[in-house]
Amino acid sequence: MINVAVFGYGTVGSGTVEVLMDNGDIIENTVHDRINVKSILDLRDFPGDKYESRIVHDVDEIINDPEISIICETMGGTGAAYKFTRMALEAGKSVCTSNKEMVASHGAEMIALAKAHNCSYKFEASVGGGIPIIRPLETSLTADVILSVCGIVNGTTNYMLTKMEKENAEFADVLKKAQANGYAEADPTADIEGFDACRKIAILASLVYKKTVKYEDIPTEGIKNISARDIKYAGHLGRKIKLLARYESNNNIRYAMVAPFMLLPENPLYHVDDVFNAIKVTGNMLGDATFYGKGAGRLATASAVAGDVVECACNLGKSLTSDLSAETVSFDGFKKASRRFFVRVGAEVTAEAREALPVEEEVKVGFYDEFAFVTKEMTEGDFAVAKEKLGAGIINFIRLEDTSAI
């Protein structure tokens, strides 16, 4: 029997216990041994819970238990989770986590610890929830040069943009509905400002580049400025607005970013709606491959954690770790990236806008208090200069994705 402990008995933690225990027979056929959740760490009591007897309140009970060889860290954050993860790895216990904050901030450190103590640090569930993306990058696609990784990696914002499109609703109204339905937190900042997606693309970019990409250095824009008018303009252009997290390494330009984009129907991400996520990887030999599924949710994320547990259980006594250096790197290609922009300005600055930006196409949908247009292709750097000239005259802008091969 292989004993496992779970740190945190919240949404993902309880789901992980359920997957490991309810699918025990299937897992045993793969591992050729029984997986048993022996202990569950949480400060709370759970009277009447099916696994109430396994709840412990002292992390040392788990760390000092020689029978426990694998830990599932589903606490979140970088406080106690950081301390407890270090303790587990230093004790030679493998850790499987869904904690994107931890991986983005301390992933290389934890990987080094795991190597030093002959155990593993696995984090498939930290990026795409139930979507397998890290394992394919580390195994299936190792013969390719990865040119780009781009996706919809935040279910909350994708749900909100879908509702705005289908219901012709404003951002604030859709946010309230998302919170009421449990898709958005009481404090939605991490989602709507793009911070959640930023951490996830930092993890993926780091794995592709083999060095630590600091999420703090990634240009990030959320969806809080998207309005019903923007959605209508996008529809007029035959497009949808999606919040994309992307890493690009092509034509001697390398960068990572998070921002809303207007997509064409030819792009597979155009069709990803509601809480679903999708990640598209482009390799120099493979071409495009898209990974689609539930990017969040109790059992979807728990399934990814459990998958890491199975891999660790099949390789006890070995260190399964990602090839990721603690050396940090900042990409400098963002300002050189070239694309078209959709821009809305107040009607009173139309002349200034025409002078500051190369207008390719006016977009008229019946709003006479503003001037909307699509620019000719230009670099991010040049657009930033023009945007600064126009200042408060710009109501909003959204980038256009003009190819299906992001």
C-alpha positions, 0 to 999 in steps of 0.5 A: 500500500502507498500512503498519501496525505493531503494538505488542505481539505477545501474544494480541490483537496476534497476532490483529490481525496474523492478521486484517489479513493473512489477510483482506487481500483482503476488506479491500482491497475496502473500502479500495481499497488493500492493508493490510500489517503492516510491523513488530511491536514486542515485547521478545521474539523469536519464532523460527519464527513466520510473521512473525518477520522483522517483529519489532522491539525499538526503538519508534523504528524504527516512529515514525521510519518514514515509510511506517507510517501506522497503529499498533495498540496492543495492549500493555495498561496505561498504562506503555510503552503511554502513552509509545508512543501519545503518540509515535505520535500526535505523529508523525502516525500514527493509533492503534487500540487495545484498551487499556481502561485507557489509554482510561479514564485518558487517552482525552481526552488522546489524542483531543486529540493526534490532533486536533492532529496530524491523525490518529486515535485509535480504540478500538472494541475497548476496551469490548466486545471484538468487539461494535461499540458505540462506533461505533454510539454515535458515528454511528448513535444521534447523533439520540437522547438516550441514557437508559441504557447497561447491559450484561454487559461482563466475560466472566470474571465472566459465565462464573463466574456461569453455572457457579455457576448450572448446577453449583450450585458455590461461587465459589472452585471456579468461579474455579479452573476459570475460571483453568484454562480460561484465562478468568481471570487468575492474579490475577483481581482486576480481573475479580472486583472489577468494576474491568474493567467499571468502566473500560468503563462509564466509557468509554461514559458519557464518550462519551455525556456528552461529558465525561470520567467518571473510573472512580475515582468510579464505585461498583463492586462485584464478584462475590466475595461471591456464593455458591451460596446467592445463586444458589439464592435467585435461582432461587427468585425466577425470576431470574439474577444478572449483573454489570451495568455501567450508566449512567443519565440519566433522571428528572433522575437521572444516575449510573454504577455496577457491581454484581451484579443479579438479572434477570427472564427478560423482560430480554434480559441474563438470557439472556446466559451463559458468556463472552458479553457484551451491551450494551443502549442505550436512547434516547428515540426508539429505545427499546432496542437490544441488542448481543450477541457475544463480549466478549473473545477473541483474534480477536474483539477483533482483529476490532474493532481491524482494523475501526478500522484499516480506517476509518483507512485509508479516511480517511488525512489526516483526524482521526477522533476521538470528541467527548470533552472532557478536562473531568471530571465526577462524577455525583451521582445514585447515592444517589437511584436507587430499586430493591428489594434482596434481603437476607440477614441472620443469623437472630439479627438478624431483628428488627433487619433488620425494623426497619431495612429495609422488608420486602416479601417473605420468601424461604424456601428451607430455610436456617434459619440466616438470614433472607432477604427482598426490600425494598420499593423504596427509594433507594440512599442510604436502603439504605446507611444501613440497611445501616450500622445492621445492620453485620456482621449482613448476610450479603449483598445484591443489587439487583433489576432489575424492568424489562426496559428497564433 
